[in-house]
Amino acid sequence: MDRSVAVRAALKAGVLGALLAVFIPLLGVVLAGTLAVFFYRRENRFVLPVALGLRLGGAAGVVAFAIYSIFVTSLIFVTHSQQKYIDDVTTMVRRFGANPADPDLQASLHTLFTPAGLVLAFFFGMIFAMVLASVGGALASLFLRPRNPHL
């Protein structure tokens, strides 16, 4: 695998994946991994094995998540909407059937909005994005293989 081509493909796909994630949150990250394999194959004319497509997709997912996180965090701070964000998280917790008045849940939500909680949430979000984009990269490398009609 040509690393310089792979880095360029992951960066291009990560930027596009971050833009897509604004409109289609989960599918945008999966498409970032798919696009990375597509860009790599288009530039290098080399068919990636599934394992390398998985790694390239994961790299694109990390790039997409980093760009998306910087965008969302700066948007929250620029618009001074931290309280609206906290209210949205509380509403989401209520939709999943939890009681927001529960003292244990309130303590967990308070911990989430501390610097350590935000770092932990960022870490798990990055792992989740990497896994989703890896699946996209693996599927793209699987489906973009040339067909052998003699089998």
Contacts in CASP RR format, 6 or more apart in sequence:
PFRMAT RR
TARGET T0000
AUTHOR 0000-0000-0000
METHOD contacts of the structure
MODEL  1
MDRSVAVRAALKAGVLGALLAVFIPLLGVVLAGTLAVFFYRRENRFVLPV
ALGLRLGGAAGVVAFAIYSIFVTSLIFVTHSQQKYIDDVTTMVRRFGANP
ADPDLQASLHTLFTPAGLVLAFFFGMIFAMVLASVGGALASLFLRPRNPH
L
1 46 0 8 1.000
1 48 0 8 1.000
1 52 0 8 1.000
1 56 0 8 1.000
2 44 0 8 1.000
2 46 0 8 1.000
5 40 0 8 1.000
5 43 0 8 1.000
5 44 0 8 1.000
6 40 0 8 1.000
6 56 0 8 1.000
6 59 0 8 1.000
7 59 0 8 1.000
8 39 0 8 1.000
8 43 0 8 1.000
9 36 0 8 1.000
9 37 0 8 1.000
9 39 0 8 1.000
9 40 0 8 1.000
9 43 0 8 1.000
9 56 0 8 1.000
9 60 0 8 1.000
10 36 0 8 1.000
10 56 0 8 1.000
10 57 0 8 1.000
10 58 0 8 1.000
10 59 0 8 1.000
10 60 0 8 1.000
10 61 0 8 1.000
10 63 0 8 1.000
11 63 0 8 1.000
12 35 0 8 1.000
12 36 0 8 1.000
12 39 0 8 1.000
13 32 0 8 1.000
13 33 0 8 1.000
13 34 0 8 1.000
13 35 0 8 1.000
13 36 0 8 1.000
13 38 0 8 1.000
13 39 0 8 1.000
13 57 0 8 1.000
13 60 0 8 1.000
13 61 0 8 1.000
13 63 0 8 1.000
13 64 0 8 1.000
14 32 0 8 1.000
14 33 0 8 1.000
14 35 0 8 1.000
14 36 0 8 1.000
14 60 0 8 1.000
14 61 0 8 1.000
14 63 0 8 1.000
14 64 0 8 1.000
14 67 0 8 1.000
15 63 0 8 1.000
15 64 0 8 1.000
15 67 0 8 1.000
16 31 0 8 1.000
16 32 0 8 1.000
16 35 0 8 1.000
17 28 0 8 1.000
17 29 0 8 1.000
17 31 0 8 1.000
17 32 0 8 1.000
17 35 0 8 1.000
17 60 0 8 1.000
17 61 0 8 1.000
17 64 0 8 1.000
17 68 0 8 1.000
18 32 0 8 1.000
18 63 0 8 1.000
18 64 0 8 1.000
18 65 0 8 1.000
18 67 0 8 1.000
18 68 0 8 1.000
18 71 0 8 1.000
20 27 0 8 1.000
20 28 0 8 1.000
20 29 0 8 1.000
20 31 0 8 1.000
20 32 0 8 1.000
21 28 0 8 1.000
21 29 0 8 1.000
21 32 0 8 1.000
21 64 0 8 1.000
21 68 0 8 1.000
22 68 0 8 1.000
22 71 0 8 1.000
24 31 0 8 1.000
26 132 0 8 1.000
28 64 0 8 1.000
29 61 0 8 1.000
29 64 0 8 1.000
29 65 0 8 1.000
29 129 0 8 1.000
29 132 0 8 1.000
29 133 0 8 1.000
30 132 0 8 1.000
30 133 0 8 1.000
30 135 0 8 1.000
30 136 0 8 1.000
31 136 0 8 1.000
32 57 0 8 1.000
32 60 0 8 1.000
32 61 0 8 1.000
32 63 0 8 1.000
32 64 0 8 1.000
32 133 0 8 1.000
33 56 0 8 1.000
33 57 0 8 1.000
33 58 0 8 1.000
33 60 0 8 1.000
33 61 0 8 1.000
33 133 0 8 1.000
33 134 0 8 1.000
33 136 0 8 1.000
33 137 0 8 1.000
33 140 0 8 1.000
34 57 0 8 1.000
34 136 0 8 1.000
34 137 0 8 1.000
34 139 0 8 1.000
34 140 0 8 1.000
35 60 0 8 1.000
35 140 0 8 1.000
36 53 0 8 1.000
36 56 0 8 1.000
36 57 0 8 1.000
36 58 0 8 1.000
36 59 0 8 1.000
36 60 0 8 1.000
36 133 0 8 1.000
36 137 0 8 1.000
36 140 0 8 1.000
37 48 0 8 1.000
37 53 0 8 1.000
37 56 0 8 1.000
37 57 0 8 1.000
37 136 0 8 1.000
37 137 0 8 1.000
37 140 0 8 1.000
37 141 0 8 1.000
37 144 0 8 1.000
38 140 0 8 1.000
38 144 0 8 1.000
40 46 0 8 1.000
40 48 0 8 1.000
40 56 0 8 1.000
41 47 0 8 1.000
41 48 0 8 1.000
41 144 0 8 1.000
47 141 0 8 1.000
47 144 0 8 1.000
47 145 0 8 1.000
47 146 0 8 1.000
48 56 0 8 1.000
48 141 0 8 1.000
48 144 0 8 1.000
49 141 0 8 1.000
50 138 0 8 1.000
50 141 0 8 1.000
50 142 0 8 1.000
52 141 0 8 1.000
53 134 0 8 1.000
53 137 0 8 1.000
53 138 0 8 1.000
53 140 0 8 1.000
53 141 0 8 1.000
54 134 0 8 1.000
54 135 0 8 1.000
54 137 0 8 1.000
54 138 0 8 1.000
54 141 0 8 1.000
55 134 0 8 1.000
56 137 0 8 1.000
57 133 0 8 1.000
57 134 0 8 1.000
57 136 0 8 1.000
57 137 0 8 1.000
57 138 0 8 1.000
58 130 0 8 1.000
58 131 0 8 1.000
58 133 0 8 1.000
58 134 0 8 1.000
58 137 0 8 1.000
60 133 0 8 1.000
60 137 0 8 1.000
61 129 0 8 1.000
61 130 0 8 1.000
61 132 0 8 1.000
61 133 0 8 1.000
61 134 0 8 1.000
62 126 0 8 1.000
62 129 0 8 1.000
62 130 0 8 1.000
62 133 0 8 1.000
64 129 0 8 1.000
64 133 0 8 1.000
65 125 0 8 1.000
65 126 0 8 1.000
65 129 0 8 1.000
65 130 0 8 1.000
66 126 0 8 1.000
68 129 0 8 1.000
69 122 0 8 1.000
69 126 0 8 1.000
75 81 0 8 1.000
76 82 0 8 1.000
76 85 0 8 1.000
86 109 0 8 1.000
86 113 0 8 1.000
89 109 0 8 1.000
89 112 0 8 1.000
90 100 0 8 1.000
90 109 0 8 1.000
93 100 0 8 1.000
93 105 0 8 1.000
93 109 0 8 1.000
94 100 0 8 1.000
98 105 0 8 1.000
99 105 0 8 1.000
100 106 0 8 1.000
100 109 0 8 1.000
111 117 0 8 1.000
112 118 0 8 1.000
112 121 0 8 1.000
END
